[in-house]
Amino acid sequence: MSNKARKKAHRESPESVLKYKLDMCSKHGNLVEALRLYEEGRSNGVTLKQHHYNVLLYLCAREASGDGVELKELGLKRGFEIFQKMVGDKVSPNEATFTSMARLAVAREDPDLAFELVKQMKSLGIPPKLRSYGPALFGFCEKGNAEKGYELDAHMAESGVVPEEPELSALLKVSADTKNADKVYDMLQRLRATVRQVSESTFQIIEDWFKSEDAAKVGVESWDVNKIKKGVVDGGGGWHGQGWLGSGRWRVMRTKMTKNGVCCCCGEKLVSIDIDPKETENFATKLTELACNREVKAHFIQFQEWLQQHGPFDAVVDGANVGLINADSFNFNQLNNVVNQLRRMSPSKRSPLVILHQGRVTNGPARNPNNRNWLDSWKRAGALYATPAGSNDDWYWLYAAVSCKCLLVTNDEMRDHLFQLLGTSFFPRWKEKHQVRLSTTRLGLLLHMPPPYSIVIQESESGSWHVPSVAGDDLLNPRQWLCVDRTRNKS
């Protein structure tokens, strides 16, 4: 049989036909039809494999977690039956299987079973994911079972799974609801370290805690100032981690910061938290590896060599982004004005590095004599790099800014898939300290320098707290902050 004939026979086999039809049910969320196909397949002697079972369990868990009473009951009943059949058929489960079963267990209001399923995964050598833990964690927290929530949290840590805001928020709420002030403090510190700015729902949980009678009862009236200062230094600034300071009720206000980071409510100035140079170095290495895997390696290495020869720069400009701000077609005049502003601001009065795609440097508006003159002058100054055809210039301008430890001028929010590859630990902190954004005015583009303070939960040496919300962007809409202090704080 030819290769083509083999592929056709495989595609038309009963197992492949059933897989395709179940995938369509999954796409459209049709549990009833999926169950009909399942029964039909079994009666026709079709051998069900892991993927078939996983699609069925996913659909059962989806409906069991929904609001429709009939479909909820159907999903619960058939989900557990199908899982038993899968075990009976000796089909090996994987992470997706256990995650669907954990969701079914919680839909049956049995988070203990969901937790047991995650433990089984680990014992079978299947690494649990964050989504594997979610059903049990949220199930425990919704039931107010804080101790089981903390036990599961510890199991996550042992498995190397890092909770994100929804998980930490759930643990924060159950800690507040069960009056566990030490755990509330711990969760606030973990939110500070991993989330930085919080969603409105988490913001509300924090606000409610500080306004509560329980929060008013915690804290020490006197403390060792030197120990607190040492905690701040050891932690890198912006927090001390020594526990609640002060006594009495908290004053809780929603407020905003001045452009210099002074709280409009209490007058405290927020700090700027430094980045470890070693972290920047490691990040540049990771960036190089990712870029070389996704770009033509020779092109990116050539750029690194060029940068070594012509750099460092005080600023890097994402030329395409700046040239297209509020413009129907590429605006070289706008880009040139930004270049001139940055040159005047530069301590060395040097031109910033402009990164533009090759097509922007040779075609279209680039042929205009005025625009050509600007491009030639940037090139003569060693301050223009044209990225090759087929490349993604994002890798180039980001690497240049990181390796030169300089400003990056762009309105790109850097949220797409490329930037998600960079992780959520270092990159947001780096971006906050280096990104220059722009707004349009009657006189042209206005540069907005990075804030002189860190937009992260901050705990002061006097025991007050400032919590930033994700709402607002500090450019057009002032960010909302929660200011929390005590008038009776003293050291």
C-alpha positions in Angstrom: 0.0 0.0 0.0 1.3 3.4 -0.9 2.0 6.1 1.7 -0.9 8.2 0.3 -3.3 5.2 0.5 -2.2 4.4 4.1 -2.9 8.0 5.1 -6.4 7.9 3.4 -7.2 4.5 5.2 -6.1 6.0 8.6 -8.2 9.2 8.0 -11.3 7.1 7.1 -10.9 4.6 9.9 -13.8 4.4 12.5 -11.4 5.8 15.2 -10.4 8.8 13.1 -14.0 9.6 12.1 -15.1 9.4 15.7 -12.2 11.6 16.8 -13.1 14.2 14.2 -16.8 14.2 15.2 -16.0 14.5 18.9 -13.7 17.4 18.2 -16.5 19.2 16.4 -18.7 18.5 19.5 -16.0 20.0 21.7 -15.7 23.0 19.4 -19.4 23.7 19.6 -19.9 22.6 23.3 -22.4 19.8 22.3 -22.3 17.2 25.1 -25.6 15.4 24.1 -24.3 14.7 20.5 -20.9 13.7 21.9 -22.6 11.1 24.2 -24.7 9.8 21.3 -21.5 9.3 19.2 -19.8 7.6 22.2 -22.7 5.1 22.6 -22.8 4.5 18.8 -19.0 4.0 18.7 -19.1 1.5 21.5 -21.9 -0.5 20.0 -20.1 -0.6 16.7 -16.9 -1.9 18.4 -14.8 1.2 17.9 -11.7 1.2 20.1 -11.7 4.4 22.1 -8.3 6.0 22.8 -7.1 8.6 25.3 -8.1 11.5 23.1 -11.7 10.2 22.7 -12.1 9.9 26.4 -10.5 13.3 27.2 -12.9 15.1 24.8 -15.9 13.4 26.4 -14.7 14.2 30.0 -13.9 17.8 29.0 -17.5 18.2 27.8 -19.0 16.5 30.8 -16.9 18.7 33.2 -17.8 21.8 31.2 -21.6 21.2 31.5 -21.3 20.0 35.2 -19.7 23.4 36.0 -22.4 25.3 34.2 -25.8 26.7 35.2 -28.2 24.4 33.3 -29.7 21.9 35.8 -30.4 19.0 33.3 -27.1 19.3 31.5 -25.3 19.7 34.9 -26.7 16.4 36.1 -26.0 14.7 32.8 -22.4 15.9 32.8 -21.9 14.7 36.4 -23.5 11.3 36.0 -21.9 10.4 32.6 -18.5 11.9 33.4 -17.9 9.5 36.3 -19.3 6.6 34.3 -17.0 7.3 31.3 -14.0 7.7 33.6 -14.7 4.3 35.1 -15.0 2.8 31.6 -11.7 4.4 30.6 -10.0 2.8 33.6 -11.7 -0.5 32.8 -10.4 -0.3 29.2 -6.9 0.2 30.6 -6.5 3.5 28.7 -3.8 5.6 30.4 -5.0 9.0 31.7 -3.0 12.1 31.3 -3.0 15.6 32.8 -6.0 16.7 30.8 -7.9 13.6 32.1 -7.2 14.3 35.7 -8.0 18.0 35.3 -11.4 17.3 33.9 -12.1 14.8 36.7 -11.0 17.4 39.3 -13.5 19.8 37.8 -16.2 17.1 37.9 -15.4 16.4 41.6 -15.7 20.0 42.5 -19.0 20.3 40.6 -20.1 17.5 42.9 -19.0 19.7 45.8 -16.1 17.3 46.6 -12.9 19.3 46.5 -11.2 16.6 48.6 -11.6 14.2 45.7 -10.3 16.8 43.4 -7.2 17.1 45.6 -6.8 13.3 45.7 -6.9 13.2 41.9 -4.0 15.7 41.8 -2.0 13.6 44.3 -2.7 10.5 42.1 -1.3 12.4 39.1 2.0 13.1 40.9 2.3 9.5 42.1 1.8 8.3 38.4 4.7 10.6 37.3 2.3 13.1 35.6 3.4 16.7 36.4 0.3 18.7 37.6 -0.3 22.1 36.0 -1.8 25.2 37.6 -5.1 24.3 36.0 -5.0 20.9 37.7 -4.9 22.5 41.1 -7.5 25.2 40.4 -10.7 23.2 40.9 -9.7 21.8 44.3 -8.2 25.2 45.5 -11.3 27.2 44.5 -13.5 24.5 45.9 -11.8 24.6 49.4 -11.8 28.4 49.4 -15.5 28.7 48.5 -16.4 26.3 51.3 -14.3 28.4 53.7 -11.9 25.4 54.3 -8.8 27.5 54.7 -6.5 24.7 56.2 -7.1 22.5 53.2 -6.5 25.4 50.9 -3.1 26.0 52.6 -2.3 22.3 52.4 -3.0 22.3 48.7 -1.0 25.5 48.3 2.0 23.7 49.9 1.5 20.8 47.5 1.7 23.2 44.6 4.9 24.6 45.9 6.4 21.1 46.2 5.4 20.4 42.6 7.0 23.7 41.4 3.6 25.1 40.3 3.4 28.9 40.8 -0.1 30.3 41.7 -1.3 33.4 39.8 -3.6 36.2 40.9 -6.9 34.2 40.9 -5.4 31.5 43.2 -3.7 34.0 45.5 -6.8 36.1 45.6 -8.9 33.1 46.7 -6.4 32.3 49.4 -6.4 35.9 50.5 -10.2 36.0 50.8 -10.4 32.7 52.7 -7.7 34.0 55.1 -9.6 37.2 55.7 -12.9 35.4 56.1 -11.4 33.0 58.7 -9.6 35.9 60.5 -6.1 34.6 59.9 -4.2 37.8 59.9 -0.8 36.2 59.5 -1.9 34.5 56.3 -3.5 37.7 55.0 -0.1 39.3 55.4 1.6 36.4 53.7 -0.8 36.6 50.7 -0.3 40.4 50.4 3.4 39.8 50.2 3.0 37.1 47.6 0.7 39.3 45.5 3.4 42.0 45.7 6.1 39.6 44.5 4.2 37.9 41.7 1.3 40.0 40.6 2.4 43.6 41.3 -0.8 45.4 40.2 -4.2 43.8 41.2 -7.5 43.4 39.5 -10.6 45.1 40.8 -11.9 42.0 42.5 -8.6 41.5 44.4 -8.5 45.3 45.1 -12.0 44.9 46.8 -10.9 42.0 48.9 -7.9 43.9 50.2 -10.0 47.0 50.8 -12.6 45.0 52.8 -9.9 43.4 54.9 -8.3 46.7 56.0 -11.8 48.1 56.8 -12.7 45.1 59.0 -12.7 44.9 62.8 -10.3 42.0 62.5 -7.7 44.1 60.7 -8.0 46.8 63.4 -6.9 44.2 66.1 -3.6 43.2 64.5 -0.2 44.9 64.7 2.4 45.9 67.3 2.5 49.3 69.0 6.2 49.5 69.1 9.0 47.9 67.0 12.7 47.9 66.3 13.3 50.5 63.7 16.7 49.1 62.7 15.2 45.6 62.2 12.5 47.1 59.9 15.2 49.1 58.0 17.3 46.0 57.6 14.2 44.1 56.2 13.7 46.9 53.6 17.4 46.7 52.5 17.5 42.9 52.5 14.3 42.8 50.4 15.5 45.3 47.8 13.2 48.1 48.9 9.4 48.8 48.9 8.6 46.3 51.7 10.0 45.0 55.0 8.2 41.7 55.6 8.3 42.0 59.4 4.5 41.8 60.0 1.7 44.3 60.7 2.9 47.6 62.3 0.9 50.0 64.3 -2.4 49.6 66.2 -6.1 50.6 65.8 -8.3 51.0 62.8 -6.8 51.6 59.4 -7.6 54.6 57.3 -8.5 53.2 53.9 -8.8 55.5 50.8 -8.9 55.1 47.1 -6.5 57.6 45.6 -3.9 58.3 42.9 -0.2 59.2 42.8 1.4 62.4 41.5 3.8 62.0 38.6 6.6 61.9 41.1 5.0 59.1 43.1 3.6 61.0 46.0 0.3 59.7 47.4 -2.4 62.3 47.0 -4.0 60.9 50.2 -1.3 60.5 52.8 1.6 62.4 51.2 4.0 59.4 51.3 6.5 59.1 48.5 6.7 55.7 46.9 10.0 54.2 46.2 11.7 53.0 43.0 12.8 49.3 43.4 16.1 48.6 41.7 16.6 45.6 39.3 19.5 43.3 40.0 22.0 43.8 37.1 22.5 40.0 37.0 18.8 39.6 36.3 19.1 42.0 33.3 22.1 40.0 32.0 20.2 36.7 32.3 17.2 38.2 30.6 19.3 39.4 27.6 20.7 35.8 27.3 17.1 34.4 27.3 16.0 37.0 24.7 18.9 36.0 22.4 18.0 32.3 22.7 14.3 33.0 21.9 15.1 35.4 19.0 17.6 32.9 17.4 15.0 30.2 17.6 12.4 32.3 15.8 14.5 34.6 13.5 17.1 33.6 11.0 20.0 33.1 13.4 22.6 34.6 11.1 20.6 37.8 10.8 20.2 38.2 14.6 23.9 37.5 15.3 24.8 40.0 12.6 22.6 42.6 14.5 24.3 41.8 17.8 27.7 42.3 16.2 26.5 45.6 14.7 25.2 46.7 18.1 28.5 45.8 19.7 30.3 48.0 17.2 27.9 51.0 17.2 26.4 50.9 20.7 25.7 51.6 23.5 22.8 54.0 23.0 20.8 56.1 25.5 17.5 55.2 23.9 16.1 52.8 21.3 13.1 53.8 19.1 10.5 51.4 17.8 10.4 53.3 14.5 7.3 51.6 13.0 5.3 52.2 16.1 6.3 55.9 16.5 5.9 56.7 12.8 2.3 55.3 12.8 1.0 56.9 16.0 -2.2 58.8 15.0 -1.2 58.7 11.3 -2.9 57.2 8.3 0.5 56.6 6.6 4.0 56.4 7.9 5.0 59.8 9.3 8.8 60.4 9.1 8.4 63.9 10.3 6.8 62.6 13.5 9.6 60.1 13.9 12.3 62.7 13.3 10.8 65.0 15.9 11.0 62.2 18.5 14.6 61.5 17.5 15.5 65.1 18.0 13.8 65.3 21.4 15.7 62.2 22.6 19.0 63.6 21.2 18.5 66.8 23.2 17.7 64.8 26.3 20.7 62.5 25.9 23.6 63.2 28.3 26.0 62.6 25.4 23.7 64.4 22.9 23.8 61.3 20.8 21.1 60.2 18.5 18.9 57.3 19.7 19.0 54.0 17.8 16.1 53.8 15.3 14.9 50.3 14.4 13.0 50.1 11.2 12.0 47.2 8.9 14.0 47.1 5.6 10.8 47.9 3.6 10.2 51.1 5.6 13.8 52.3 4.8 13.6 51.7 1.0 9.9 51.9 -0.1 6.9 54.2 0.0 7.4 57.4 2.0 11.1 56.6 2.4 11.5 57.7 -1.3 10.5 61.3 -0.4 13.7 63.5 -0.5 13.1 65.0 3.0 12.5 61.6 4.5 15.5 60.2 2.6 17.7 62.9 4.1 16.6 62.0 7.6 17.3 58.3 7.0 20.7 59.1 5.5 21.7 61.3 8.5 20.6 58.6 11.0 22.6 56.0 9.0 25.7 58.3 8.9 25.4 58.7 12.7 25.4 54.9 13.1 21.9 55.2 14.6 19.7 53.4 12.1 19.3 49.6 11.8 17.1 48.1 9.1 15.8 44.7 10.0 15.9 42.2 7.1 12.9 41.1 5.1 10.8 38.4 6.9 12.1 39.4 10.3 10.1 40.5 13.3 11.6 43.9 14.3 10.2 43.5 17.9 13.0 41.1 18.8 15.6 43.7 17.5 14.4 46.8 19.4 13.7 44.9 22.6 17.1 43.2 22.6 18.9 46.5 21.8 17.2 48.3 24.7 17.9 45.5 27.2 21.5 45.0 26.2 22.2 48.8 26.2 20.3 49.1 29.5 18.6 52.1 28.0 15.2 53.7 27.4 12.8 52.0 24.9 10.4 54.4 23.1 7.2 52.7 21.9 3.5 52.6 22.6 3.5 48.9 22.0 1.9 47.3 25.1 4.0 44.2 24.6 1.3 41.8 25.5 1.1 39.5 22.4 2.5 35.9 22.2 6.1 37.0 21.6 6.2 38.9 24.9 4.3 36.2 26.8 7.3 33.9 26.1 9.4 36.3 28.2 7.5 35.4 31.4 5.8 37.5 34.1 8.6 37.8 36.6 11.3 40.0 35.2 9.9 41.5 32.0 7.1 43.7 33.6 9.6 45.2 36.0 12.0 45.9 33.2 9.3 47.4 31.0 8.1 49.7 33.8 11.6 51.1 34.3 12.6 51.5 30.7 9.5 52.1 28.4 8.9 55.7 27.2 5.4 56.1 26.0 4.0 58.8 23.8 0.8 60.9 23.6 -0.5 63.2 20.8 -0.8 66.9 21.5 -1.4 69.9 19.3 2.3 70.5 19.1 3.2 66.9 18.2 4.1 63.8 20.2 4.8 64.2 23.9 7.3 61.8 25.6 6.3 60.3 28.9 9.3 59.0 30.8 9.1 55.9 33.0 7.7 56.7 36.4 10.3 57.5 39.1 8.6 55.0 41.4 7.7 51.3 41.2 4.0 50.5 40.4 3.8 47.6 42.8 2.2 46.9 46.2 4.4 48.8 48.7 4.7 48.4 52.4 6.4 51.3 54.2 8.7 51.4 57.2 5.9 52.9 59.2 3.5 50.1 58.4 1.3 51.8 55.8 0.4 50.1 52.5 -0.2 51.3 48.9 -1.8 48.9 46.5 -2.0 49.7 42.7 -5.0 48.5 40.6 -4.6 47.4 37.0 -7.2 50.0 36.2 -5.8 53.1 34.4 -2.4 53.4 32.8 -0.8 56.5 34.4 -0.8 58.2 31.0 -4.4 59.2 29.9 -6.3 57.7 32.9 -4.6 58.0 36.3 -4.2 54.6 38.0 -6.3 53.9 41.0 -4.4 53.1 44.2 -5.5 52.0 47.7 -3.8 54.0 50.5 -3.9 52.3 53.8 -2.4 53.8 57.0 -2.9 54.2 60.7 -2.9 57.6 62.4 -1.5 56.0 65.5 1.5 54.3 63.9 4.7 54.9 65.9 8.1 53.2 66.2 
